[in-house]
């Protein structure tokens, strides 16, 4: 039934986003009622303490969680289609480890949150450019060589990151690097969101415009070429757009695992494999998922839990469940 009503599923999910956002606004160490939230948003001068909580802390985190979750899930859905592999995640081309290296260099240089975010974005982009360059100089076309190049560059970036951790000050810099790798929205603010918004919009809009072709690209080069698609150009556009999304999200929050791998499978289970519906639903479900994870991270304990820990505890069993259900449906 769900797969026969993709528009209804999309509409229902769109409605859930503001509902969950309002619930998240009220959750925290200081709980706020719907009346207090409304008053704080519409009459900021009436209660400065509530206004500060809403505008300085919770609204930026909620916007950040929605954008990051949507970006990672949309990039994962697009990459799984274009690489024709359901186990592909947005960091397949080395963007996550490249971003970690860039962030670590900025931390070692004594930079604050802005230099760290800029270093992470630049590191992610550089890693993917190197991956594409390596695949090109090898002189072989195809997705397999590109994936292998991504694995090699990820391993190389991981080695550089290990070296940077080794030389980091264990009392300050090392802790910052490790915490950044685990992912958190604690330092996300509206200016940093605004700075990464152009990359998020360019990547998201590009994937949205290309989603009609992603299903055809997932069927293989021969069939895609026979339909008149410029396979190389459109695949490159998808990779560039997905990389922009991933790099922008990672520079905001650090590395957050499982979202780009698991959420697209959930979306396809609801609406099928047609990327016209699966990609936007992946973005919506990813936004809801990360908003839920971030709300749990800042409310279930006295100290904030890094996001990758929670996404791992929830994402891994969920992925196993999806695989078991798929096997039961298609033995």
Secondary structure as GFF3:
##gff-version 3
##sequence-region A 1 331
A	DSSP	alpha_helix	6	26	.	.	.	ID=ss1
A	DSSP	alpha_helix	34	42	.	.	.	ID=ss2
A	DSSP	alpha_helix	48	52	.	.	.	ID=ss3
A	DSSP	pi_helix	53	58	.	.	.	ID=ss4
A	DSSP	alpha_helix	59	82	.	.	.	ID=ss5
A	DSSP	alpha_helix	95	108	.	.	.	ID=ss6
A	DSSP	alpha_helix	113	137	.	.	.	ID=ss7
A	DSSP	alpha_helix	143	167	.	.	.	ID=ss8
A	DSSP	alpha_helix	173	182	.	.	.	ID=ss9
A	DSSP	alpha_helix	190	217	.	.	.	ID=ss10
A	DSSP	alpha_helix	221	226	.	.	.	ID=ss11
A	DSSP	alpha_helix	231	253	.	.	.	ID=ss12
A	DSSP	alpha_helix	259	271	.	.	.	ID=ss13
A	DSSP	alpha_helix	275	297	.	.	.	ID=ss14
A	DSSP	alpha_helix	307	329	.	.	.	ID=ss15
###
